[in-house]
Amino acid sequence: MNEILLARWQFALTIGFHFIFVPLSIGLALLLVIVETLAWRTGQEVWDRAGRLFGKLLALTFAVGVATGVVMEFQFGTNWAEYSKFVGGIFGPPLAAETIFAFFLESVFLGLYLFGRGRVSRGMLWFSAVMISLGSIISAFWILAANSWQQTPAGFTIVNGRAELTDFFEAIVFNPSTWIRFWHTLSACFTAGAFFMAGVAAWMLVRRIDTDVAKKALALALPFGLAVSLTNVIPTGHEHAKQVARTQPAKFAAIEGLYSSQNAAPLVFFAIPDVAPPPQLRAKIEMPGMLSWMAFGDINAHVMGINEFPPDEIPPLWLSFVSFHNMVVLGGLFIAITAYGSWLLYRRKLWDQTWYLKTLPWLIPLPVAASQFGWVAAEVGRQPWTVYGILKTSDSVSVNVGAGHVVFSLVLLMTIYLALLLVWFFLSVRLVRQGVHGDIAGEGH
């Protein structure tokens, strides 16, 4: 295996592991705002206990996410030095802004939220929860703004072989893909948080651990999960797909399985991609004209296929198609699961459906998996470019890092990450088993 492929694998596995915890943190943080709002407004002690439990789970998840995120950023200098030289002046400011405006905000108020309970007012606890959620959302914005510039580069000029900003707002803040990718990612994160809370609450109910807290949490998580799952599709998913069709037509053709340009292009619901030349879809189920209508608002619109692009600028077809369609299938599943659970809740039959309650904990990983599939579709679909249309991946890798170094660091990182994952899982299960009785140091009760 060559250095480029190894470096890509290392970055993919590192960011993929980090992104297990990011959606859970962002989603849980917003749900805690709702929990603390209800605790403040209703005065019900059960909501306070729910905040204590899920606040500790958030803190644990946040800590692991921070540890893995730091390692990920180091790779820009180690494995991707040529990329860093080219875009450091553009990629650096959003990362710095994320640290200054988001990380410290989230960290400080998370500490106040955890250790201030029983020492500060209910209003201050609520404000802390709001700041934690706001910090996580701001963090997501700056990271996505930096990544969006790679997808749709704008507001820059190339001077002496380096990309330099000419307009910060055009390049970063109002980049053509930043905002729609931001909203779509947020809705995915909120879905992950909802399924995490629902799965934990259902597990507690089945095992009869703090059932009053578990019922409140589940009654909150299911309708919330339904609402945000719907926004994954309409409007955020739909609008994001339209943006990709306009600005990254090669990626759009790859993820949709459109291998030849067509008018009235069909939307593929299911197919088995065969990428051996010439690429084709087998056993496909499709709706004629629907892709043209969804992308351009015209059922007869022309949509560019893979055949219109040079062979060396075509993304990996199989992985792009499969990851995108897996994400879509899971998105539909989330709507169905939360809609059914919300209906049971409305009919007051939820607590009697043991099979449903036993199923929910097993579904916790699925929204995280959907987020991973979406990330793969976005990043693999951008290949062979690191900066779309400007800088290729083959020109971005460090020239002085050998394959042996990458393999060694990859094995070492994955060993450490596996240990971190096991520790996170063990401590999370332990916290849930303890319920709200396993108070962390500093809680005044």
Secondary structure, 3 states (H helix, E strand, C coil): CCHHHHHHHHHHHHHHHHHHHHHHHHHHHHHHHHHHHHHHHHCCHHHHHHHHHHHHHHHHHHHHHHHHHHHHHHHHHHCCHHHHHHHHHHHHHHHHHHHHHHHHHHHHHHHHHHHCCCCCCHHHHHHHHHHHHHHHHHHHHHHHHHHHHHHCCCCEEEECCEEEECCHHHHHHCCCCHHHHHHHHHHHHHHHHHHHHHHHHHHHHHCCCCHHHHHHHHHHHHHHHHHHHHHHHCCHHHHHHHHHHHHCHHHHHHHHCCCCCEECCCEEEEEEEECCCCCEEEEEEEECCHHHHHHHCCCCCEECCHHHCCHHHCCCHHHHHHHHHHHHHHHHHHHHHHHHHHHHHHCCCHHHCHHHHHHHHHHCHHHHHHHHHHHHHHHHCCCCEEECCCEEHHHCCCCCCCHHHHHHHHHHHHHHHHHHHHHHHHHHHHHHHHHHHCCCCCCCC
